[in-house]
Every structure is written in C-alpha cells, then in structure tokens.
Amino acid sequence: MNVIETRDLVRYFGAVRAVSGMDLAVPTGSIFGLLGENGCGKTTTINLIMGALVPHEGTVRVFDEDPLSFTPATRARIGYLADEMALPGWMTLGEAIGVQSSFFEQWDNDALWRLLKRFDLHADQVFGQLSKGQKRWFLIVLIVAQQPDLLILDEPSGGLDVSVRRQFLDLLVDLVNDRDMTVLMASHILSDVERVVDHVAFVKAGKTVCQSGLEDLKTRVKRLCLPTGTHRHEIEKRFTVLSMREQSGTLLATVADFEPESLSGLECRVEHLNLEELFLVYNTRRTEEGVVS
C-alpha cells in the first residue's frame, strides 16, 4: 500500500512549469528520498502533497484522500519540517510545547521529554538563542511528539554541519523502527540520504526520471568496464544500455538490467554505483553519441 500517490502532476507559476507530469508512489513504512538539484520541483511537489497548492493537472492522494479536502484528523497524521521553518525568537521552548500540544489529541509527552533530554534541551531555553542545529532538533522533537504517521521533510539538513546531519538522520531511522511511520525526504545532499533511504525518486525539471527501491536499483544498474575493442552492439544486444563512452582505453557501459550470466564470454570488470553515481546516470543529459539521459 502507498501512503502517497501522484499521477501526471502538473503545476505552473505563470509561464514556468515547475512540476511537469510528476508520478510518485511512496510505500507505507518507507524512508523515501525525493532527490534532485535545487530548483527541480521538489518543494513545489511537497506543497501539492500537503494541499498548500492546487495542481493544474493530475492527481494527488495521501492516505487515499485528496489533500485539498483533508479533515483535521488527517492533517494531524502528517508532520512537516522545512529548512526555513522557525518559531518566534522570543518564545521559550516550554511555551512552544504548550501551544503545539494543544492541537494534537495523540500528543506523546513521554517521547517529547525523552528526546529533549537526549539533545540537552530545556523548557526555559529561548528559541532565538539556540544554535541552528538545536533549533532543528527542537522542531523535530515537537513533530515526533505529535505522533505522525507520515513525516515530510524538505531539505531538513540544510545548513547543518556533518556531525549534526548524521545525528539527525540516525534519529529518523530510530523513529521509523520504533513505530509505523513513513518518511518522505526531499534533499540534494545525496551522500547523507544514502545512509537512511530505502526508496528513491530522481527528479529533473519537475518530472520523475527514475523511481525504485534503492537496493533493487543498486543490484540492477552497474557500470561495465570493457576493452575498447569490444563491439558496442554486443553490449546493446545483452543489456539495456543507459550510457556508453570510452575513457583511457576502456569502454564504460552503464546498464539498467545487469545479470552476471549475461557477461558470458566477455572480458569485463563490473563496478558498483553509489547513490550519487546512480543519480548522475539518470539525471544528467549528455550529448555524446550513444549516451542517453
């Protein structure tokens, strides 16, 4: 079952097509990475999923409901954190907790205070006097106490140093393991999210160019390193080729449907690709002959 589904989703801003036929399927219980460069349409897509924007074409379903018709009970099932979110600088953490807790019937005070202690935060601290990392910790603690079934994060680790980003991502894994929660995380920091996501969608120019379980994608997509004398049509006969080029006396072919048996009779070294390399395979348009985006 999918918590989020979008089909042929389109959204314009004037003459600019910010989202251009976006298709997504976010499975229940997954940590799903919505990945792409800045300006590719990730935030607009999230706003459509949240019901903050109306699509010009296509459909969005969250918990099998139209976001434009969410009931208060459905909205309470969704936690949301974006890079630019903040509280009034003068507000104490205790005051913020009092306000936030009043909106949610399922509020979990035990989880709230346990996490505040874990991150060395105190009710009498003033939000505006916290570091950026502490502010992000506190906002996520408020969302966790809400007990959401769906957590939507838009560039949640932007501006944080490496150690804080790693702690933040480790917390996400703990949360998903502790309860039946689905996470949709939009990010352009691929090295971070590779540590936690199990499903990915690569986005370019407002459209999904690839969507898959991450481990399945890593199993299927490989780079084959062959002698330059290898006939290209022989590779294309055996595999679905995503890109092919020559480099330093080697023919490099990236294929979408790798199986070891298909290498029979070929002199070949197989390279495994990390998330950043996979993203470049699907997201980078090249003009060289024989290379596809």
LINDA-V976919 format. One record per residue. N is the residue number from 0. PHI is phi in radians with two decimals (NA if undefined). PSI is psi in whole degrees, 0 to 359 (999 if undefined). Layout:
N/PHI/PSI
N/PHI/PSI
//
This chain:
0/NA/144
1/-1.84/135
2/-1.32/320
3/-2.15/135
4/-2.41/130
5/-2.17/146
6/-2.44/126
7/0.89/40
8/-1.32/130
9/-2.34/136
10/-2.52/127
11/-1.80/152
12/-2.18/99
13/1.15/234
14/-1.56/355
15/-1.53/128
16/-1.64/96
17/-1.32/325
18/-2.18/131
19/-2.32/73
20/1.43/43
21/-1.30/126
22/-2.04/124
23/-2.39/148
24/-2.47/106
25/-1.78/109
26/-1.21/148
27/-1.04/134
28/1.42/4
29/-1.58/160
30/-1.86/106
31/-1.86/122
32/-1.67/119
33/-1.69/103
34/-2.06/133
35/3.13/166
36/-1.19/160
37/-0.99/135
38/1.55/7
39/-1.50/353
40/1.95/7
41/-1.10/310
42/-1.17/321
43/-1.08/319
44/-1.05/316
45/-1.10/319
46/-1.11/326
47/-1.20/320
48/-1.13/324
49/-1.39/349
50/1.47/10
51/-1.39/341
52/-2.25/153
53/-1.74/128
54/-1.22/145
55/-1.43/331
56/-2.55/160
57/1.49/183
58/-2.31/153
59/-2.28/135
60/-2.30/130
61/-2.24/124
62/0.92/34
63/1.09/27
64/-2.16/154
65/-1.35/124
66/-1.01/334
67/-1.26/348
68/-2.12/22
69/-0.98/137
70/-1.44/162
71/-0.97/325
72/-1.16/321
73/-1.21/317
74/-1.06/327
75/-1.18/343
76/-1.45/355
77/-2.03/125
78/-1.80/144
79/-2.43/133
80/-2.45/126
81/-2.10/160
82/-0.99/322
83/-1.54/359
84/-1.19/145
85/-2.78/167
86/-1.91/165
87/-0.96/135
88/-1.06/334
89/-1.46/348
90/-1.34/135
91/-1.37/161
92/-1.13/324
93/-1.11/319
94/-1.12/319
95/-1.12/320
96/-1.09/317
97/-1.06/317
98/-1.17/310
99/-1.13/317
100/-1.13/336
101/-1.22/344
102/-1.62/348
103/-2.22/119
104/-1.18/330
105/-1.60/19
106/-0.96/133
107/-1.94/93
108/-1.15/325
109/-1.07/314
110/-1.11/321
111/-1.02/307
112/-1.27/329
113/-1.10/317
114/-1.29/324
115/-1.03/317
116/-1.13/319
117/-1.02/323
118/-1.78/14
119/0.98/46
120/-1.92/149
121/-2.33/149
122/-1.06/331
123/-1.52/359
124/-1.25/149
125/-1.70/131
126/-0.99/317
127/-1.17/345
128/-1.69/1
129/-1.42/156
130/-1.23/167
131/-1.07/319
132/-1.10/318
133/-1.13/321
134/-1.06/317
135/-1.14/320
136/-1.04/314
137/-1.13/319
138/-1.11/320
139/-1.21/327
140/-1.10/317
141/-1.04/319
142/-1.21/319
143/-1.07/319
144/-1.12/336
145/-1.16/339
146/1.04/57
147/-1.31/153
148/-1.56/337
149/-2.27/126
150/-2.00/121
151/-1.94/123
152/-2.14/122
153/-1.90/105
154/0.87/57
155/-1.22/338
156/-1.84/13
157/-1.07/132
158/1.40/359
159/-1.65/149
160/-1.30/169
161/-1.04/315
162/-1.12/320
163/-1.19/320
164/-1.05/318
165/-1.15/318
166/-1.08/319
167/-1.08/314
168/-1.21/323
169/-1.08/323
170/-1.09/320
171/-1.01/315
172/-1.07/317
173/-1.05/318
174/-1.12/316
175/-1.16/324
176/-1.25/329
177/-1.33/327
178/-2.58/167
179/-1.38/82
180/-2.09/144
181/-1.88/139
182/-2.12/127
183/-1.92/118
184/-2.15/117
185/-1.63/130
186/-2.78/156
187/-1.99/2
188/-1.65/86
189/-1.20/327
190/-1.11/330
191/-1.25/305
192/-1.25/339
193/-1.03/332
194/-1.25/341
195/-2.23/333
196/-1.34/150
197/-2.03/347
198/-2.32/148
199/-2.40/151
200/-2.30/124
201/-1.60/129
202/-2.04/134
203/-2.44/130
204/0.88/43
205/1.35/15
206/-2.40/146
207/-1.31/122
208/-1.77/344
209/-2.84/140
210/-2.52/132
211/-2.96/162
212/-1.14/138
213/-1.12/314
214/-1.14/323
215/-1.09/318
216/-1.12/318
217/-1.15/329
218/-1.26/322
219/-1.48/323
220/-1.72/117
221/-2.33/158
222/-1.80/123
223/-1.70/129
224/-1.91/112
225/-2.20/158
226/-1.06/147
227/-1.10/340
228/-1.34/353
229/-1.14/132
230/-1.28/129
231/-1.07/323
232/-1.13/335
233/-1.18/322
234/-1.22/316
235/-1.16/335
236/-1.28/330
237/-1.68/333
238/-2.34/162
239/-1.50/111
240/-1.59/125
241/-1.56/325
242/-2.73/154
243/-2.66/130
244/-2.73/162
245/-1.79/141
246/-2.65/120
247/0.89/48
248/1.35/13
249/-2.23/140
250/-1.59/118
251/-1.83/117
252/-2.13/121
253/-1.69/124
254/-2.07/153
255/-1.70/352
256/-2.44/53
257/-1.13/134
258/-2.47/130
259/-0.96/325
260/-1.07/333
261/-1.29/352
262/-1.51/358
263/-0.87/124
264/1.51/356
265/-1.77/141
266/-1.48/114
267/-2.72/141
268/-1.96/133
269/-1.79/128
270/-1.91/136
271/-1.54/145
272/-1.91/138
273/-1.49/180
274/-1.10/320
275/-1.10/318
276/-1.16/320
277/-1.10/318
278/-1.03/315
279/-1.14/324
280/-1.03/315
281/-1.57/337
282/-1.83/348
283/-1.79/121
284/-1.53/126
285/-2.08/159
286/-1.90/355
287/-1.11/150
288/-1.08/134
289/1.47/4
290/-1.96/132
291/-2.06/156
292/-1.67/999
//
